[in-house]
Amino acid sequence: MLIEYSPFLEMVASLHVLQDPEHHLGRLNWARETEALLSHALKTGKINLF
């Protein structure tokens, strides 16, 4: 069995934890610290790409 690291799946898992941190108690501090670093646009989902 070959197991490879996937940056994409790591990102998806991280976004899942940020979306519902109370569900992942082992990552709660990380989620709170990371959320504090996010810009207001990212927190609210109001990102203007163009």
ModelCIF file with pLDDT and N, C-alpha, C, O atoms, coordinates in Angstrom:
data_MODEL
#
_entry.id   MODEL 
#
_entity.id                         1 
_entity.type                       polymer 
_entity.pdbx_number_of_molecules   1 
#
_entity_poly.entity_id                      1 
_entity_poly.type                           'polypeptide(L)' 
_entity_poly.nstd_linkage                   no 
_entity_poly.nstd_monomer                   no 
_entity_poly.pdbx_seq_one_letter_code       MLIEYSPFLEMVASLHVLQDPEHHLGRLNWARETEALLSHALKTGKINLF 
_entity_poly.pdbx_seq_one_letter_code_can   MLIEYSPFLEMVASLHVLQDPEHHLGRLNWARETEALLSHALKTGKINLF 
_entity_poly.pdbx_strand_id                 A 
#
loop_
_entity_poly_seq.entity_id 
_entity_poly_seq.num 
_entity_poly_seq.mon_id 
_entity_poly_seq.hetero 
1 1  MET n 
1 2  LEU n 
1 3  ILE n 
1 4  GLU n 
1 5  TYR n 
1 6  SER n 
1 7  PRO n 
1 8  PHE n 
1 9  LEU n 
1 10 GLU n 
1 11 MET n 
1 12 VAL n 
1 13 ALA n 
1 14 SER n 
1 15 LEU n 
1 16 HIS n 
1 17 VAL n 
1 18 LEU n 
1 19 GLN n 
1 20 ASP n 
1 21 PRO n 
1 22 GLU n 
1 23 HIS n 
1 24 HIS n 
1 25 LEU n 
1 26 GLY n 
1 27 ARG n 
1 28 LEU n 
1 29 ASN n 
1 30 TRP n 
1 31 ALA n 
1 32 ARG n 
1 33 GLU n 
1 34 THR n 
1 35 GLU n 
1 36 ALA n 
1 37 LEU n 
1 38 LEU n 
1 39 SER n 
1 40 HIS n 
1 41 ALA n 
1 42 LEU n 
1 43 LYS n 
1 44 THR n 
1 45 GLY n 
1 46 LYS n 
1 47 ILE n 
1 48 ASN n 
1 49 LEU n 
1 50 PHE n 
#
_struct_asym.id          A 
_struct_asym.entity_id   1 
#
loop_
_ma_qa_metric.id 
_ma_qa_metric.mode 
_ma_qa_metric.name 
_ma_qa_metric.software_group_id 
_ma_qa_metric.type 
1 global pLDDT . pLDDT 
2 local  pLDDT . pLDDT 
#
_ma_qa_metric_global.metric_id      1 
_ma_qa_metric_global.metric_value   85.56 
_ma_qa_metric_global.model_id       1 
_ma_qa_metric_global.ordinal_id     1 
#
loop_
_ma_qa_metric_local.label_asym_id 
_ma_qa_metric_local.label_comp_id 
_ma_qa_metric_local.label_seq_id 
_ma_qa_metric_local.metric_id 
_ma_qa_metric_local.metric_value 
_ma_qa_metric_local.model_id 
_ma_qa_metric_local.ordinal_id 
A MET 1  2 84.00 1 1  
A LEU 2  2 84.00 1 2  
A ILE 3  2 84.00 1 3  
A GLU 4  2 88.00 1 4  
A TYR 5  2 87.00 1 5  
A SER 6  2 93.00 1 6  
A PRO 7  2 93.00 1 7  
A PHE 8  2 94.00 1 8  
A LEU 9  2 93.00 1 9  
A GLU 10 2 93.00 1 10 
A MET 11 2 91.00 1 11 
A VAL 12 2 92.00 1 12 
A ALA 13 2 92.00 1 13 
A SER 14 2 91.00 1 14 
A LEU 15 2 88.00 1 15 
A HIS 16 2 91.00 1 16 
A VAL 17 2 91.00 1 17 
A LEU 18 2 87.00 1 18 
A GLN 19 2 87.00 1 19 
A ASP 20 2 88.00 1 20 
A PRO 21 2 88.00 1 21 
A GLU 22 2 89.00 1 22 
A HIS 23 2 87.00 1 23 
A HIS 24 2 89.00 1 24 
A LEU 25 2 91.00 1 25 
A GLY 26 2 93.00 1 26 
A ARG 27 2 92.00 1 27 
A LEU 28 2 92.00 1 28 
A ASN 29 2 94.00 1 29 
A TRP 30 2 92.00 1 30 
A ALA 31 2 92.00 1 31 
A ARG 32 2 91.00 1 32 
A GLU 33 2 92.00 1 33 
A THR 34 2 88.00 1 34 
A GLU 35 2 86.00 1 35 
A ALA 36 2 87.00 1 36 
A LEU 37 2 86.00 1 37 
A LEU 38 2 83.00 1 38 
A SER 39 2 77.00 1 39 
A HIS 40 2 78.00 1 40 
A ALA 41 2 75.00 1 41 
A LEU 42 2 75.00 1 42 
A LYS 43 2 74.00 1 43 
A THR 44 2 77.00 1 44 
A GLY 45 2 73.00 1 45 
A LYS 46 2 74.00 1 46 
A ILE 47 2 70.00 1 47 
A ASN 48 2 71.00 1 48 
A LEU 49 2 64.00 1 49 
A PHE 50 2 67.00 1 50 
#
loop_
_atom_site.group_PDB 
_atom_site.id 
_atom_site.type_symbol 
_atom_site.label_atom_id 
_atom_site.label_alt_id 
_atom_site.label_comp_id 
_atom_site.label_asym_id 
_atom_site.label_entity_id 
_atom_site.label_seq_id 
_atom_site.pdbx_PDB_ins_code 
_atom_site.Cartn_x 
_atom_site.Cartn_y 
_atom_site.Cartn_z 
_atom_site.occupancy 
_atom_site.B_iso_or_equiv 
_atom_site.pdbx_formal_charge 
_atom_site.auth_seq_id 
_atom_site.auth_comp_id 
_atom_site.auth_asym_id 
_atom_site.auth_atom_id 
_atom_site.pdbx_PDB_model_num 
ATOM 1   N N  . MET A 1 1  ? 0.841   -1.174 0.000   1.00 84.00 ? 1  MET A N  1 
ATOM 2   C CA . MET A 1 1  ? 0.000   0.000  0.000   1.00 84.00 ? 1  MET A CA 1 
ATOM 3   C C  . MET A 1 1  ? 0.885   1.235  0.000   1.00 84.00 ? 1  MET A C  1 
ATOM 4   O O  . MET A 1 1  ? 1.795   1.353  0.821   1.00 84.00 ? 1  MET A O  1 
ATOM 5   N N  . LEU A 1 2  ? 0.623   2.142  -0.905  1.00 84.00 ? 2  LEU A N  1 
ATOM 6   C CA . LEU A 1 2  ? 1.368   3.382  -1.018  1.00 84.00 ? 2  LEU A CA 1 
ATOM 7   C C  . LEU A 1 2  ? 0.534   4.526  -0.459  1.00 84.00 ? 2  LEU A C  1 
ATOM 8   O O  . LEU A 1 2  ? -0.603  4.745  -0.876  1.00 84.00 ? 2  LEU A O  1 
ATOM 9   N N  . ILE A 1 3  ? 1.112   5.244  0.480   1.00 84.00 ? 3  ILE A N  1 
ATOM 10  C CA . ILE A 1 3  ? 0.432   6.401  1.057   1.00 84.00 ? 3  ILE A CA 1 
ATOM 11  C C  . ILE A 1 3  ? 1.252   7.631  0.702   1.00 84.00 ? 3  ILE A C  1 
ATOM 12  O O  . ILE A 1 3  ? 2.437   7.713  1.027   1.00 84.00 ? 3  ILE A O  1 
ATOM 13  N N  . GLU A 1 4  ? 0.621   8.575  0.040   1.00 88.00 ? 4  GLU A N  1 
ATOM 14  C CA . GLU A 1 4  ? 1.300   9.800  -0.354  1.00 88.00 ? 4  GLU A CA 1 
ATOM 15  C C  . GLU A 1 4  ? 0.638   11.001 0.304   1.00 88.00 ? 4  GLU A C  1 
ATOM 16  O O  . GLU A 1 4  ? -0.568  11.012 0.549   1.00 88.00 ? 4  GLU A O  1 
ATOM 17  N N  . TYR A 1 5  ? 1.449   12.009 0.581   1.00 87.00 ? 5  TYR A N  1 
ATOM 18  C CA . TYR A 1 5  ? 0.960   13.259 1.143   1.00 87.00 ? 5  TYR A CA 1 
ATOM 19  C C  . TYR A 1 5  ? 0.258   14.046 0.050   1.00 87.00 ? 5  TYR A C  1 
ATOM 20  O O  . TYR A 1 5  ? 0.774   14.163 -1.062  1.00 87.00 ? 5  TYR A O  1 
ATOM 21  N N  . SER A 1 6  ? -0.900  14.579 0.351   1.00 93.00 ? 6  SER A N  1 
ATOM 22  C CA . SER A 1 6  ? -1.646  15.371 -0.610  1.00 93.00 ? 6  SER A CA 1 
ATOM 23  C C  . SER A 1 6  ? -1.892  16.770 -0.039  1.00 93.00 ? 6  SER A C  1 
ATOM 24  O O  . SER A 1 6  ? -2.690  16.924 0.886   1.00 93.00 ? 6  SER A O  1 
ATOM 25  N N  . PRO A 1 7  ? -1.223  17.782 -0.573  1.00 93.00 ? 7  PRO A N  1 
ATOM 26  C CA . PRO A 1 7  ? -1.469  19.151 -0.102  1.00 93.00 ? 7  PRO A CA 1 
ATOM 27  C C  . PRO A 1 7  ? -2.928  19.567 -0.249  1.00 93.00 ? 7  PRO A C  1 
ATOM 28  O O  . PRO A 1 7  ? -3.461  20.288 0.595   1.00 93.00 ? 7  PRO A O  1 
ATOM 29  N N  . PHE A 1 8  ? -3.572  19.112 -1.320  1.00 94.00 ? 8  PHE A N  1 
ATOM 30  C CA . PHE A 1 8  ? -4.974  19.459 -1.524  1.00 94.00 ? 8  PHE A CA 1 
ATOM 31  C C  . PHE A 1 8  ? -5.845  18.888 -0.409  1.00 94.00 ? 8  PHE A C  1 
ATOM 32  O O  . PHE A 1 8  ? -6.682  19.600 0.145   1.00 94.00 ? 8  PHE A O  1 
ATOM 33  N N  . LEU A 1 9  ? -5.658  17.614 -0.074  1.00 93.00 ? 9  LEU A N  1 
ATOM 34  C CA . LEU A 1 9  ? -6.466  17.018 0.996   1.00 93.00 ? 9  LEU A CA 1 
ATOM 35  C C  . LEU A 1 9  ? -6.145  17.640 2.355   1.00 93.00 ? 9  LEU A C  1 
ATOM 36  O O  . LEU A 1 9  ? -7.027  17.753 3.206   1.00 93.00 ? 9  LEU A O  1 
ATOM 37  N N  . GLU A 1 10 ? -4.897  18.042 2.563   1.00 93.00 ? 10 GLU A N  1 
ATOM 38  C CA . GLU A 1 10 ? -4.523  18.737 3.799   1.00 93.00 ? 10 GLU A CA 1 
ATOM 39  C C  . GLU A 1 10 ? -5.268  20.068 3.895   1.00 93.00 ? 10 GLU A C  1 
ATOM 40  O O  . GLU A 1 10 ? -5.739  20.442 4.969   1.00 93.00 ? 10 GLU A O  1 
ATOM 41  N N  . MET A 1 11 ? -5.374  20.782 2.771   1.00 91.00 ? 11 MET A N  1 
ATOM 42  C CA . MET A 1 11 ? -6.104  22.050 2.747   1.00 91.00 ? 11 MET A CA 1 
ATOM 43  C C  . MET A 1 11 ? -7.584  21.828 3.040   1.00 91.00 ? 11 MET A C  1 
ATOM 44  O O  . MET A 1 11 ? -8.183  22.570 3.818   1.00 91.00 ? 11 MET A O  1 
ATOM 45  N N  . VAL A 1 12 ? -8.174  20.812 2.420   1.00 92.00 ? 12 VAL A N  1 
ATOM 46  C CA . VAL A 1 12 ? -9.589  20.521 2.639   1.00 92.00 ? 12 VAL A CA 1 
ATOM 47  C C  . VAL A 1 12 ? -9.834  20.168 4.103   1.00 92.00 ? 12 VAL A C  1 
ATOM 48  O O  . VAL A 1 12 ? -10.807 20.635 4.696   1.00 92.00 ? 12 VAL A O  1 
ATOM 49  N N  . ALA A 1 13 ? -8.973  19.358 4.684   1.00 92.00 ? 13 ALA A N  1 
ATOM 50  C CA . ALA A 1 13 ? -9.130  18.987 6.091   1.00 92.00 ? 13 ALA A CA 1 
ATOM 51  C C  . ALA A 1 13 ? -8.984  20.211 6.997   1.00 92.00 ? 13 ALA A C  1 
ATOM 52  O O  . ALA A 1 13 ? -9.715  20.349 7.978   1.00 92.00 ? 13 ALA A O  1 
ATOM 53  N N  . SER A 1 14 ? -8.046  21.093 6.671   1.00 91.00 ? 14 SER A N  1 
ATOM 54  C CA . SER A 1 14 ? -7.850  22.306 7.470   1.00 91.00 ? 14 SER A CA 1 
ATOM 55  C C  . SER A 1 14 ? -9.056  23.227 7.381   1.00 91.00 ? 14 SER A C  1 
ATOM 56  O O  . SER A 1 14 ? -9.487  23.789 8.388   1.00 91.00 ? 14 SER A O  1 
ATOM 57  N N  . LEU A 1 15 ? -9.602  23.385 6.183   1.00 88.00 ? 15 LEU A N  1 
ATOM 58  C CA . LEU A 1 15 ? -10.800 24.214 6.024   1.00 88.00 ? 15 LEU A CA 1 
ATOM 59  C C  . LEU A 1 15 ? -11.983 23.623 6.781   1.00 88.00 ? 15 LEU A C  1 
ATOM 60  O O  . LEU A 1 15 ? -12.803 24.359 7.330   1.00 88.00 ? 15 LEU A O  1 
ATOM 61  N N  . HIS A 1 16 ? -12.071 22.309 6.808   1.00 91.00 ? 16 HIS A N  1 
ATOM 62  C CA . HIS A 1 16 ? -13.144 21.644 7.559   1.00 91.00 ? 16 HIS A CA 1 
ATOM 63  C C  . HIS A 1 16 ? -13.022 21.966 9.045   1.00 91.00 ? 16 HIS A C  1 
ATOM 64  O O  . HIS A 1 16 ? -14.022 22.263 9.698   1.00 91.00 ? 16 HIS A O  1 
ATOM 65  N N  . VAL A 1 17 ? -11.813 21.911 9.579   1.00 91.00 ? 17 VAL A N  1 
ATOM 66  C CA . VAL A 1 17 ? -11.596 22.223 10.995  1.00 91.00 ? 17 VAL A CA 1 
ATOM 67  C C  . VAL A 1 17 ? -11.921 23.693 11.267  1.00 91.00 ? 17 VAL A C  1 
ATOM 68  O O  . VAL A 1 17 ? -12.533 24.012 12.286  1.00 91.00 ? 17 VAL A O  1 
ATOM 69  N N  . LEU A 1 18 ? -11.516 24.591 10.363  1.00 87.00 ? 18 LEU A N  1 
ATOM 70  C CA . LEU A 1 18 ? -11.807 26.017 10.562  1.00 87.00 ? 18 LEU A CA 1 
ATOM 71  C C  . LEU A 1 18 ? -13.306 26.296 10.503  1.00 87.00 ? 18 LEU A C  1 
ATOM 72  O O  . LEU A 1 18 ? -13.801 27.193 11.187  1.00 87.00 ? 18 LEU A O  1 
ATOM 73  N N  . GLN A 1 19 ? -14.017 25.538 9.698   1.00 87.00 ? 19 GLN A N  1 
ATOM 74  C CA . GLN A 1 19 ? -15.462 25.747 9.557   1.00 87.00 ? 19 GLN A CA 1 
ATOM 75  C C  . GLN A 1 19 ? -16.214 25.328 10.814  1.00 87.00 ? 19 GLN A C  1 
ATOM 76  O O  . GLN A 1 19 ? -17.217 25.951 11.161  1.00 87.00 ? 19 GLN A O  1 
ATOM 77  N N  . ASP A 1 20 ? -15.756 24.293 11.501  1.00 88.00 ? 20 ASP A N  1 
ATOM 78  C CA . ASP A 1 20 ? -16.440 23.785 12.696  1.00 88.00 ? 20 ASP A CA 1 
ATOM 79  C C  . ASP A 1 20 ? -15.411 23.330 13.732  1.00 88.00 ? 20 ASP A C  1 
ATOM 80  O O  . ASP A 1 20 ? -15.279 22.131 13.975  1.00 88.00 ? 20 ASP A O  1 
ATOM 81  N N  . PRO A 1 21 ? -14.675 24.271 14.351  1.00 88.00 ? 21 PRO A N  1 
ATOM 82  C CA . PRO A 1 21 ? -13.584 23.899 15.255  1.00 88.00 ? 21 PRO A CA 1 
ATOM 83  C C  . PRO A 1 21 ? -14.014 23.162 16.524  1.00 88.00 ? 21 PRO A C  1 
ATOM 84  O O  . PRO A 1 21 ? -13.242 22.368 17.061  1.00 88.00 ? 21 PRO A O  1 
ATOM 85  N N  . GLU A 1 22 ? -15.218 23.408 17.007  1.00 89.00 ? 22 GLU A N  1 
ATOM 86  C CA . GLU A 1 22 ? -15.658 22.739 18.233  1.00 89.00 ? 22 GLU A CA 1 
ATOM 87  C C  . GLU A 1 22 ? -15.812 21.230 18.048  1.00 89.00 ? 22 GLU A C  1 
ATOM 88  O O  . GLU A 1 22 ? -15.811 20.470 19.016  1.00 89.00 ? 22 GLU A O  1 
ATOM 89  N N  . HIS A 1 23 ? -15.943 20.816 16.809  1.00 87.00 ? 23 HIS A N  1 
ATOM 90  C CA . HIS A 1 23 ? -16.072 19.389 16.491  1.00 87.00 ? 23 HIS A CA 1 
ATOM 91  C C  . HIS A 1 23 ? -14.715 18.678 16.556  1.00 87.00 ? 23 HIS A C  1 
ATOM 92  O O  . HIS A 1 23 ? -14.655 17.450 16.609  1.00 87.00 ? 23 HIS A O  1 
ATOM 93  N N  . HIS A 1 24 ? -13.626 19.460 16.551  1.00 89.00 ? 24 HIS A N  1 
ATOM 94  C CA . HIS A 1 24 ? -12.266 18.916 16.543  1.00 89.00 ? 24 HIS A CA 1 
ATOM 95  C C  . HIS A 1 24 ? -11.498 19.509 17.721  1.00 89.00 ? 24 HIS A C  1 
ATOM 96  O O  . HIS A 1 24 ? -10.675 20.407 17.547  1.00 89.00 ? 24 HIS A O  1 
ATOM 97  N N  . LEU A 1 25 ? -11.768 19.008 18.900  1.00 91.00 ? 25 LEU A N  1 
ATOM 98  C CA . LEU A 1 25 ? -11.210 19.603 20.114  1.00 91.00 ? 25 LEU A CA 1 
ATOM 99  C C  . LEU A 1 25 ? -9.688  19.613 20.130  1.00 91.00 ? 25 LEU A C  1 
ATOM 100 O O  . LEU A 1 25 ? -9.081  20.517 20.703  1.00 91.00 ? 25 LEU A O  1 
ATOM 101 N N  . GLY A 1 26 ? -9.064  18.612 19.503  1.00 93.00 ? 26 GLY A N  1 
ATOM 102 C CA . GLY A 1 26 ? -7.605  18.559 19.468  1.00 93.00 ? 26 GLY A CA 1 
ATOM 103 C C  . GLY A 1 26 ? -6.992  19.663 18.626  1.00 93.00 ? 26 GLY A C  1 
ATOM 104 O O  . GLY A 1 26 ? -5.800  19.942 18.758  1.00 93.00 ? 26 GLY A O  1 
ATOM 105 N N  . ARG A 1 27 ? -7.768  20.291 17.773  1.00 92.00 ? 27 ARG A N  1 
ATOM 106 C CA . ARG A 1 27 ? -7.286  21.359 16.896  1.00 92.00 ? 27 ARG A CA 1 
ATOM 107 C C  . ARG A 1 27 ? -7.943  22.700 17.198  1.00 92.00 ? 27 ARG A C  1 
ATOM 108 O O  . ARG A 1 27 ? -7.811  23.644 16.419  1.00 92.00 ? 27 ARG A O  1 
ATOM 109 N N  . LEU A 1 28 ? -8.644  22.791 18.313  1.00 92.00 ? 28 LEU A N  1 
ATOM 110 C CA . LEU A 1 28 ? -9.391  23.999 18.645  1.00 92.00 ? 28 LEU A CA 1 
ATOM 111 C C  . LEU A 1 28 ? -8.476  25.213 18.798  1.00 92.00 ? 28 LEU A C  1 
ATOM 112 O O  . LEU A 1 28 ? -8.782  26.285 18.277  1.00 92.00 ? 28 LEU A O  1 
ATOM 113 N N  . ASN A 1 29 ? -7.368  25.057 19.500  1.00 94.00 ? 29 ASN A N  1 
ATOM 114 C CA . ASN A 1 29 ? -6.443  26.189 19.668  1.00 94.00 ? 29 ASN A CA 1 
ATOM 115 C C  . ASN A 1 29 ? -5.867  26.622 18.321  1.00 94.00 ? 29 ASN A C  1 
ATOM 116 O O  . ASN A 1 29 ? -5.774  27.818 18.043  1.00 94.00 ? 29 ASN A O  1 
ATOM 117 N N  . TRP A 1 30 ? -5.477  25.649 17.478  1.00 92.00 ? 30 TRP A N  1 
ATOM 118 C CA . TRP A 1 30 ? -4.953  25.978 16.152  1.00 92.00 ? 30 TRP A CA 1 
ATOM 119 C C  . TRP A 1 30 ? -5.994  26.746 15.349  1.00 92.00 ? 30 TRP A C  1 
ATOM 120 O O  . TRP A 1 30 ? -5.670  27.736 14.693  1.00 92.00 ? 30 TRP A O  1 
ATOM 121 N N  . ALA A 1 31 ? -7.233  26.295 15.399  1.00 92.00 ? 31 ALA A N  1 
ATOM 122 C CA . ALA A 1 31 ? -8.301  26.941 14.634  1.00 92.00 ? 31 ALA A CA 1 
ATOM 123 C C  . ALA A 1 31 ? -8.512  28.374 15.110  1.00 92.00 ? 31 ALA A C  1 
ATOM 124 O O  . ALA A 1 31 ? -8.681  29.276 14.289  1.00 92.00 ? 31 ALA A O  1 
ATOM 125 N N  . ARG A 1 32 ? -8.504  28.591 16.396  1.00 91.00 ? 32 ARG A N  1 
ATOM 126 C CA . ARG A 1 32 ? -8.692  29.949 16.932  1.00 91.00 ? 32 ARG A CA 1 
ATOM 127 C C  . ARG A 1 32 ? -7.532  30.859 16.564  1.00 91.00 ? 32 ARG A C  1 
ATOM 128 O O  . ARG A 1 32 ? -7.739  32.012 16.187  1.00 91.00 ? 32 ARG A O  1 
ATOM 129 N N  . GLU A 1 33 ? -6.307  30.343 16.673  1.00 92.00 ? 33 GLU A N  1 
ATOM 130 C CA . GLU A 1 33 ? -5.130  31.142 16.314  1.00 92.00 ? 33 GLU A CA 1 
ATOM 131 C C  . GLU A 1 33 ? -5.117  31.452 14.821  1.00 92.00 ? 33 GLU A C  1 
ATOM 132 O O  . GLU A 1 33 ? -4.780  32.567 14.422  1.00 92.00 ? 33 GLU A O  1 
ATOM 133 N N  . THR A 1 34 ? -5.473  30.492 14.008  1.00 88.00 ? 34 THR A N  1 
ATOM 134 C CA . THR A 1 34 ? -5.485  30.688 12.559  1.00 88.00 ? 34 THR A CA 1 
ATOM 135 C C  . THR A 1 34 ? -6.573  31.656 12.147  1.00 88.00 ? 34 THR A C  1 
ATOM 136 O O  . THR A 1 34 ? -6.351  32.510 11.289  1.00 88.00 ? 34 THR A O  1 
ATOM 137 N N  . GLU A 1 35 ? -7.744  31.534 12.745  1.00 86.00 ? 35 GLU A N  1 
ATOM 138 C CA . GLU A 1 35 ? -8.838  32.444 12.422  1.00 86.00 ? 35 GLU A CA 1 
ATOM 139 C C  . GLU A 1 35 ? -8.479  33.886 12.763  1.00 86.00 ? 35 GLU A C  1 
ATOM 140 O O  . GLU A 1 35 ? -8.862  34.812 12.048  1.00 86.00 ? 35 GLU A O  1 
ATOM 141 N N  . ALA A 1 36 ? -7.745  34.072 13.850  1.00 87.00 ? 36 ALA A N  1 
ATOM 142 C CA . ALA A 1 36 ? -7.338  35.416 14.243  1.00 87.00 ? 36 ALA A CA 1 
ATOM 143 C C  . ALA A 1 36 ? -6.392  36.040 13.213  1.00 87.00 ? 36 ALA A C  1 
ATOM 144 O O  . ALA A 1 36 ? -6.314  37.265 13.110  1.00 87.00 ? 36 ALA A O  1 
ATOM 145 N N  . LEU A 1 37 ? -5.681  35.217 12.457  1.00 86.00 ? 37 LEU A N  1 
ATOM 146 C CA . LEU A 1 37 ? -4.746  35.705 11.457  1.00 86.00 ? 37 LEU A CA 1 
ATOM 147 C C  . LEU A 1 37 ? -5.408  36.005 10.112  1.00 86.00 ? 37 LEU A C  1 
ATOM 148 O O  . LEU A 1 37 ? -4.821  36.690 9.275   1.00 86.00 ? 37 LEU A O  1 
ATOM 149 N N  . LEU A 1 38 ? -6.615  35.503 9.899   1.00 83.00 ? 38 LEU A N  1 
ATOM 150 C CA . LEU A 1 38 ? -7.291  35.693 8.622   1.00 83.00 ? 38 LEU A CA 1 
ATOM 151 C C  . LEU A 1 38 ? -7.777  37.132 8.466   1.00 83.00 ? 38 LEU A C  1 
ATOM 152 O O  . LEU A 1 38 ? -8.144  37.785 9.443   1.00 83.00 ? 38 LEU A O  1 
ATOM 153 N N  . SER A 1 39 ? -7.773  37.605 7.249   1.00 77.00 ? 39 SER A N  1 
ATOM 154 C CA . SER A 1 39 ? -8.277  38.950 6.985   1.00 77.00 ? 39 SER A CA 1 
ATOM 155 C C  . SER A 1 39 ? -9.799  38.964 7.125   1.00 77.00 ? 39 SER A C  1 
ATOM 156 O O  . SER A 1 39 ? -10.444 37.916 7.116   1.00 77.00 ? 39 SER A O  1 
ATOM 157 N N  . HIS A 1 40 ? -10.356 40.153 7.253   1.00 78.00 ? 40 HIS A N  1 
ATOM 158 C CA . HIS A 1 40 ? -11.809 40.291 7.379   1.00 78.00 ? 40 HIS A CA 1 
ATOM 159 C C  . HIS A 1 40 ? -12.508 39.729 6.148   1.00 78.00 ? 40 HIS A C  1 
ATOM 160 O O  . HIS A 1 40 ? -13.561 39.100 6.260   1.00 78.00 ? 40 HIS A O  1 
ATOM 161 N N  . ALA A 1 41 ? -11.926 39.954 4.976   1.00 75.00 ? 41 ALA A N  1 
ATOM 162 C CA . ALA A 1 41 ? -12.530 39.456 3.735   1.00 75.00 ? 41 ALA A CA 1 
ATOM 163 C C  . ALA A 1 41 ? -12.626 37.938 3.731   1.00 75.00 ? 41 ALA A C  1 
ATOM 164 O O  . ALA A 1 41 ? -13.635 37.379 3.302   1.00 75.00 ? 41 ALA A O  1 
ATOM 165 N N  . LEU A 1 42 ? -11.590 37.277 4.201   1.00 75.00 ? 42 LEU A N  1 
ATOM 166 C CA . LEU A 1 42 ? -11.628 35.812 4.255   1.00 75.00 ? 42 LEU A CA 1 
ATOM 167 C C  . LEU A 1 42 ? -12.632 35.313 5.291   1.00 75.00 ? 42 LEU A C  1 
ATOM 168 O O  . LEU A 1 42 ? -13.323 34.319 5.068   1.00 75.00 ? 42 LEU A O  1 
ATOM 169 N N  . LYS A 1 43 ? -12.704 36.004 6.413   1.00 74.00 ? 43 LYS A N  1 
ATOM 170 C CA . LYS A 1 43 ? -13.628 35.581 7.464   1.00 74.00 ? 43 LYS A CA 1 
ATOM 171 C C  . LYS A 1 43 ? -15.083 35.712 7.027   1.00 74.00 ? 43 LYS A C  1 
ATOM 172 O O  . LYS A 1 43 ? -15.922 34.884 7.381   1.00 74.00 ? 43 LYS A O  1 
ATOM 173 N N  . THR A 1 44 ? -15.376 36.754 6.259   1.00 77.00 ? 44 THR A N  1 
ATOM 174 C CA . THR A 1 44 ? -16.756 36.995 5.852   1.00 77.00 ? 44 THR A CA 1 
ATOM 175 C C  . THR A 1 44 ? -17.103 36.367 4.512   1.00 77.00 ? 44 THR A C  1 
ATOM 176 O O  . THR A 1 44 ? -18.275 36.304 4.139   1.00 77.00 ? 44 THR A O  1 
ATOM 177 N N  . GLY A 1 45 ? -16.092 35.902 3.788   1.00 73.00 ? 45 GLY A N  1 
ATOM 178 C CA . GLY A 1 45 ? -16.334 35.317 2.477   1.00 73.00 ? 45 GLY A CA 1 
ATOM 179 C C  . GLY A 1 45 ? -16.532 36.340 1.393   1.00 73.00 ? 45 GLY A C  1 
ATOM 180 O O  . GLY A 1 45 ? -16.936 35.996 0.283   1.00 73.00 ? 45 GLY A O  1 
ATOM 181 N N  . LYS A 1 46 ? -16.258 37.590 1.690   1.00 74.00 ? 46 LYS A N  1 
ATOM 182 C CA . LYS A 1 46 ? -16.421 38.671 0.716   1.00 74.00 ? 46 LYS A CA 1 
ATOM 183 C C  . LYS A 1 46 ? -15.074 38.992 0.073   1.00 74.00 ? 46 LYS A C  1 
ATOM 184 O O  . LYS A 1 46 ? -14.400 39.955 0.438   1.00 74.00 ? 46 LYS A O  1 
ATOM 185 N N  . ILE A 1 47 ? -14.707 38.155 -0.895  1.00 70.00 ? 47 ILE A N  1 
ATOM 186 C CA . ILE A 1 47 ? -13.421 38.306 -1.555  1.00 70.00 ? 47 ILE A CA 1 
ATOM 187 C C  . ILE A 1 47 ? -13.653 38.749 -2.996  1.00 70.00 ? 47 ILE A C  1 
ATOM 188 O O  . ILE A 1 47 ? -14.358 38.084 -3.755  1.00 70.00 ? 47 ILE A O  1 
ATOM 189 N N  . ASN A 1 48 ? -13.055 39.870 -3.360  1.00 71.00 ? 48 ASN A N  1 
ATOM 190 C CA . ASN A 1 48 ? -13.182 40.380 -4.720  1.00 71.00 ? 48 ASN A CA 1 
ATOM 191 C C  . ASN A 1 48 ? -11.942 39.936 -5.499  1.00 71.00 ? 48 ASN A C  1 
ATOM 192 O O  . ASN A 1 48 ? -10.847 40.456 -5.288  1.00 71.00 ? 48 ASN A O  1 
ATOM 193 N N  . LEU A 1 49 ? -12.128 38.974 -6.396  1.00 64.00 ? 49 LEU A N  1 
ATOM 194 C CA . LEU A 1 49 ? -10.996 38.450 -7.154  1.00 64.00 ? 49 LEU A CA 1 
ATOM 195 C C  . LEU A 1 49 ? -10.699 39.244 -8.404  1.00 64.00 ? 49 LEU A C  1 
ATOM 196 O O  . LEU A 1 49 ? -9.647  39.057 -9.015  1.00 64.00 ? 49 LEU A O  1 
ATOM 197 N N  . PHE A 1 50 ? -11.598 40.128 -8.801  1.00 67.00 ? 50 PHE A N  1 
ATOM 198 C CA . PHE A 1 50 ? -11.377 40.884 -10.043 1.00 67.00 ? 50 PHE A CA 1 
ATOM 199 C C  . PHE A 1 50 ? -11.495 42.365 -9.809  1.00 67.00 ? 50 PHE A C  1 
ATOM 200 O O  . PHE A 1 50 ? -11.339 43.152 -10.743 1.00 67.00 ? 50 PHE A O  1 
#
